[in-house]
């Protein structure tokens, strides 16, 4: 048996506050309590200690880029996404990101080529964190030798873990610390 409809009429499961009766039939309209408020508050998306930090993510996989963008914006970061190495270099030349997250497999060139190009064209570029599917020691060593402050394998980290570390990497790029080894 379904709980009594608090609207006093027919059941309205298309309304988000009343739809909780479908998912939680025994708890949605407990006497003394109203329907659960499922309202999303927009201010939460702009909050966070890291607001003002601009992250450039160089990633050609739209699903991965979107997953990271949602997490980073939720945590208060500004996010730009470049899907090719050419767009990334142009964005870095024109913009002013505080951190670069770099994939190695891009449609027009490798992430190593992008990093090498940044080192030549913009010697004071922001810190670069390589975020790749490849975790071979030789690739990690190459990324570090080109100046990446960190090399992470995508399958071993979550967007939330990376988001928590962004302020540390930005501080390293500003000269406030040494890269992790």
QUIQUI-V991133 format. One record per residue. N is the residue number from 1. SS is DSSP state (A for helix, B for strand, O for the rest). PSI is psi in whole degrees, -180 to 180 (NA if undefined). OMEGA is omega as a letter, one per 30 degrees, with the letter a starting at -180 (999 if undefined). Layout:
n & ss & psi & omega
N & SS & PSI & OMEGA
N & SS & PSI & OMEGA
//
This chain:
n & ss & psi & omega
1 & O & 135 & l
2 & O & 151 & l
3 & O & 161 & a
4 & O & 142 & l
5 & O & 120 & a
6 & O & -14 & l
7 & O & -10 & l
8 & O & 1 & a
9 & O & -142 & l
10 & O & 160 & a
11 & O & 135 & a
12 & O & 84 & a
13 & O & -6 & l
14 & O & -13 & l
15 & O & 128 & a
16 & O & -34 & a
17 & O & -31 & a
18 & O & -21 & a
19 & O & -16 & l
20 & A & -22 & l
21 & A & -26 & l
22 & A & -45 & a
23 & A & -35 & a
24 & O & 69 & a
25 & O & -29 & a
26 & O & -13 & a
27 & O & -15 & a
28 & O & -40 & a
29 & O & 51 & l
30 & O & 138 & l
31 & O & 133 & l
32 & O & -11 & l
33 & O & 142 & l
34 & O & -178 & l
35 & O & 152 & l
36 & O & 134 & l
37 & O & 115 & a
38 & O & 20 & a
39 & O & 133 & l
40 & O & 128 & a
41 & O & 119 & a
42 & O & -30 & a
43 & A & -27 & a
44 & A & -31 & a
45 & A & -21 & a
46 & A & -3 & a
47 & O & 174 & l
48 & O & 152 & a
49 & O & -16 & a
50 & O & 9 & a
51 & O & 142 & a
52 & O & -19 & l
53 & O & 131 & a
54 & B & 122 & a
55 & B & 129 & l
56 & B & 119 & l
57 & B & 122 & l
58 & B & 101 & a
59 & O & 126 & a
60 & O & -14 & l
61 & O & 111 & a
62 & A & -38 & a
63 & A & -42 & l
64 & A & -45 & l
65 & A & -42 & a
66 & A & -40 & l
67 & A & -46 & l
68 & A & -41 & a
69 & A & -45 & a
70 & A & -46 & l
71 & A & -48 & a
72 & A & -43 & l
73 & A & -37 & l
74 & A & -36 & a
75 & O & 5 & l
76 & O & 9 & l
77 & O & 151 & l
78 & B & 140 & a
79 & B & 133 & l
80 & B & 147 & a
81 & B & 130 & l
82 & B & 133 & a
83 & O & -7 & l
84 & O & 163 & l
85 & A & -38 & l
86 & A & -47 & l
87 & A & -38 & a
88 & A & -47 & a
89 & A & -41 & l
90 & A & -41 & l
91 & A & -42 & l
92 & A & -33 & l
93 & A & -40 & a
94 & A & -32 & a
95 & O & -170 & a
96 & O & 61 & l
97 & O & 156 & l
98 & O & -19 & a
99 & B & 145 & l
100 & B & 128 & l
101 & B & 120 & a
102 & B & 122 & l
103 & O & 152 & a
104 & O & -28 & a
105 & B & 101 & a
106 & O & 158 & a
107 & O & -28 & a
108 & O & -22 & l
109 & O & 168 & a
110 & B & 157 & l
111 & A & -32 & l
112 & A & -40 & l
113 & A & -39 & l
114 & A & -48 & a
115 & A & -41 & l
116 & A & -42 & l
117 & A & -41 & l
118 & A & -41 & l
119 & A & -37 & l
120 & A & -47 & a
121 & A & -37 & a
122 & O & 80 & a
123 & O & -21 & l
124 & O & 33 & a
125 & O & 160 & l
126 & O & 164 & l
127 & B & 145 & a
128 & B & 130 & l
129 & B & 122 & l
130 & B & 130 & l
131 & B & 101 & a
132 & B & 164 & l
133 & O & -13 & a
134 & O & 129 & a
135 & O & 21 & l
136 & O & 138 & a
137 & A & -37 & a
138 & A & -36 & l
139 & A & -40 & l
140 & A & -45 & l
141 & A & -41 & l
142 & A & -44 & l
143 & A & -43 & l
144 & A & -40 & a
145 & A & -25 & l
146 & O & -3 & l
147 & O & 5 & l
148 & O & 136 & a
149 & O & -18 & l
150 & B & 152 & l
151 & B & 116 & a
152 & B & 143 & l
153 & B & 125 & a
154 & A & -40 & a
155 & A & -8 & a
156 & A & 0 & a
157 & O & 159 & l
158 & O & 159 & l
159 & A & -37 & l
160 & A & -40 & l
161 & A & -43 & l
162 & A & -43 & a
163 & A & -41 & l
164 & A & -27 & a
165 & A & -13 & a
166 & A & -49 & a
167 & A & -34 & l
168 & A & -45 & l
169 & A & -39 & l
170 & A & -42 & l
171 & A & -40 & l
172 & A & -41 & a
173 & A & -25 & l
174 & O & 4 & l
175 & O & 14 & a
176 & O & 4 & l
177 & O & 174 & l
178 & O & 147 & l
179 & O & 149 & l
180 & O & 150 & l
181 & O & NA & 999
//
